[in-house]
Amino acid sequence: MNLTQMTNGAINNTLLLITAFIWGAGFAAQRAGMDFIEPYTFNCVRSYLGAFSLLLLIAIFKIKKGPNRKMNKWEERRYMLKAGIICGIALFFASSVQQVGMVYTTASKAGFISSMYIIIVPLISVILGKKFPPNLWFGVLLGAFGLYYLCGSNGLRHIGLGDIYIMISAILYSVHILIIAHYAPKVDSVKLSCVQFFVVGIISLIPVFVFENPSWTGILACKWALLFAGVVSCGIAYTLQIIAQKNTNPALASLILSFESVFAVLTGFLVLHEMLTLREILGCVLMFAAVLVAQYRGKSAAEDFSEISSSKCC
């Protein structure tokens, strides 16, 4: 490896670490927003902000054609619309359940519980017929113990409502990741993300006006949290991920991105002044260890799995 390759690798890894930081800090923004507006309203506005930021990105870089050159313009548009609707529906359920869960739990705990999607994805893949490596069993076991300690001073006997919501959202995000993995190779990923965010925003309008009472006063009161969650977490972070992963081993990329759980704890402490008990800290350590163990696999297997797990659209 020459100096240029080493430099490019360091730059890409730094961009991925910045992406992980933004995604981790996004949990603090989501939790802060719940002090002013209700969860579906937050998710709706955030999704539109993410969609418009990506639309601007598409216009600036003049992205016209997807990776599948066999499709003509109209076929690509129909396929993009189909993929965007399916991905958007999956993302709506995942992000909505997560946002509701943020009302009842801390950003720190939510960040670590959400990171379990990195383990859940291969578990679902096993159900679909893929091979289950031994270390993944160990990772699942560590993750279960970590969740037990993280969910409060009395363990799973008194698991919080928010913890249940966040775990369900981790499962739903895993399904979303697998759907993304199916469609992403056939269409432009930035366009796909843009369409799916518009779909989430449109669907979110239904529960917003049925179950909530949105107000411009509340939205403006948490404008910075919304801008961070929408423009920075969705638009900027996703773009950095795409740039960095062009020449980065997917196994390494997935490992770096999993640090979002650590940054979720740090930003929860620094921004929201959240505190974790020693028991909960032990749970965080075990869950993070589970993520690392689950991703330490043979070369071909690691790359196959990480190409799926690192395709997360936040």
WONOR-V148345 format. One record per residue. RES is the residue in one letter. OMEGA is omega as a letter, one per 40 degrees, with the letter a starting at -180 (999 if undefined). D_FIRST is the distance of its C-alpha to the first C-alpha in Angstrom with 2 decimals. Layout:
res: {RES;RES}
omega: {OMEGA;OMEGA}
d_first: {D_FIRST;D_FIRST}
This chain:
res: {M;N;L;T;Q;M;T;N;G;A;I;N;N;T;L;L;L;I;T;A;F;I;W;G;A;G;F;A;A;Q;R;A;G;M;D;F;I;E;P;Y;T;F;N;C;V;R;S;Y;L;G;A;F;S;L;L;L;L;I;A;I;F;K;I;K;K;G;P;N;R;K;M;N;K;W;E;E;R;R;Y;M;L;K;A;G;I;I;C;G;I;A;L;F;F;A;S;S;V;Q;Q;V;G;M;V;Y;T;T;A;S;K;A;G;F;I;S;S;M;Y;I;I;I;V;P;L;I;S;V;I;L;G;K;K;F;P;P;N;L;W;F;G;V;L;L;G;A;F;G;L;Y;Y;L;C;G;S;N;G;L;R;H;I;G;L;G;D;I;Y;I;M;I;S;A;I;L;Y;S;V;H;I;L;I;I;A;H;Y;A;P;K;V;D;S;V;K;L;S;C;V;Q;F;F;V;V;G;I;I;S;L;I;P;V;F;V;F;E;N;P;S;W;T;G;I;L;A;C;K;W;A;L;L;F;A;G;V;V;S;C;G;I;A;Y;T;L;Q;I;I;A;Q;K;N;T;N;P;A;L;A;S;L;I;L;S;F;E;S;V;F;A;V;L;T;G;F;L;V;L;H;E;M;L;T;L;R;E;I;L;G;C;V;L;M;F;A;A;V;L;V;A;Q;Y;R;G;K;S;A;A;E;D;F;S;E;I;S;S;S;K;C;C}
omega: {a;a;a;i;i;i;i;i;i;i;i;i;i;i;i;i;i;i;i;i;a;i;i;i;i;i;i;i;i;a;i;a;a;i;a;a;a;a;a;i;i;a;a;a;i;a;i;i;i;a;a;i;i;i;i;i;i;a;a;a;i;i;a;a;i;a;a;a;a;i;i;a;a;i;i;a;i;a;i;i;i;a;a;i;a;i;a;i;i;a;i;a;a;a;i;i;i;a;i;i;a;i;a;a;a;i;a;a;i;a;a;i;i;a;i;i;a;i;a;a;i;i;i;i;i;i;i;i;i;a;a;a;a;a;i;i;i;i;i;i;i;a;i;i;i;i;i;a;a;a;i;a;a;i;a;i;i;i;a;i;i;i;i;i;a;i;i;i;i;i;i;i;i;i;i;i;i;i;i;a;a;a;a;a;a;a;i;a;i;i;i;i;i;a;a;i;i;i;i;a;a;a;a;i;a;i;i;a;i;a;a;i;a;i;i;i;i;a;i;a;i;a;a;i;i;i;i;a;a;a;a;a;a;a;a;a;a;i;i;i;a;a;a;a;i;a;a;i;a;i;i;i;a;i;i;a;a;i;i;i;i;a;i;i;a;a;i;i;a;a;a;i;i;a;i;i;i;i;a;i;i;i;i;a;a;a;i;i;i;i;a;a;a;a;i;a;i;a;a;a;a;a;i;a;a;i;i;a;a;i;a;i;a;999}
d_first: {0.00;3.82;6.84;8.19;6.12;6.69;10.14;10.91;10.20;12.47;14.96;15.24;15.78;18.31;20.08;20.42;21.81;24.22;25.25;26.00;27.98;29.97;30.81;31.83;33.93;35.46;37.44;39.13;39.99;41.44;43.48;44.72;45.86;48.13;50.36;51.48;51.23;51.30;48.26;48.82;49.44;46.22;44.24;46.02;45.44;41.82;41.16;42.79;40.83;37.56;38.74;39.82;36.62;34.63;37.28;36.68;32.94;33.75;36.14;33.81;30.90;33.52;32.22;34.57;33.23;31.60;28.99;31.84;32.87;35.65;37.73;39.96;40.52;43.41;41.89;38.75;40.97;43.08;40.14;38.55;41.91;42.29;38.81;39.30;42.72;41.65;38.58;40.78;43.50;41.10;39.53;43.05;44.15;40.97;40.88;44.68;44.98;42.22;43.97;47.33;45.81;44.65;48.35;48.94;45.84;43.43;40.12;38.49;39.82;39.24;35.53;35.09;37.45;35.82;32.39;33.98;33.27;29.87;31.96;34.79;32.71;31.80;35.40;36.76;34.39;35.95;39.37;38.29;37.40;33.74;32.75;33.11;30.67;32.33;30.16;31.29;34.86;33.99;32.37;35.54;37.69;35.88;36.14;39.86;40.50;38.57;40.67;43.78;43.16;41.89;44.95;47.35;49.30;51.16;48.25;48.74;52.52;52.40;49.31;49.52;50.20;47.14;44.94;46.36;45.69;42.06;41.49;43.14;40.94;37.82;39.19;39.96;36.50;35.11;37.35;36.23;32.52;33.35;35.38;32.58;30.21;32.88;33.45;30.19;28.57;31.76;32.26;30.54;29.60;30.72;34.05;34.49;34.02;36.44;39.07;38.89;39.43;42.46;43.76;43.42;45.25;48.03;48.60;48.54;51.53;53.75;53.47;53.33;56.83;58.22;57.23;56.34;57.89;55.25;56.13;54.63;55.47;53.23;50.39;50.54;50.78;47.32;45.80;42.82;41.98;42.37;40.25;37.42;37.68;38.08;36.19;33.48;32.91;33.40;32.54;29.89;28.05;27.96;26.60;23.78;22.94;22.85;20.62;18.08;18.09;17.35;13.57;13.67;14.14;17.96;18.35;16.51;18.41;21.66;21.25;20.75;23.64;25.87;26.09;28.73;31.26;30.53;30.84;34.05;35.57;34.54;35.91;38.94;39.70;39.09;40.63;43.22;43.88;43.53;43.79;42.71;44.71;43.19;43.76;41.91;38.99;38.81;38.82;35.88;33.88;34.79;33.99;30.56;29.93;31.18;28.65;25.73;27.29;27.96;24.34;22.96;23.17;21.72;18.66;20.85;23.59;21.56;20.09;23.61;25.25;22.88;23.14;26.81;26.89;24.53;26.70;29.30;31.35;33.01}
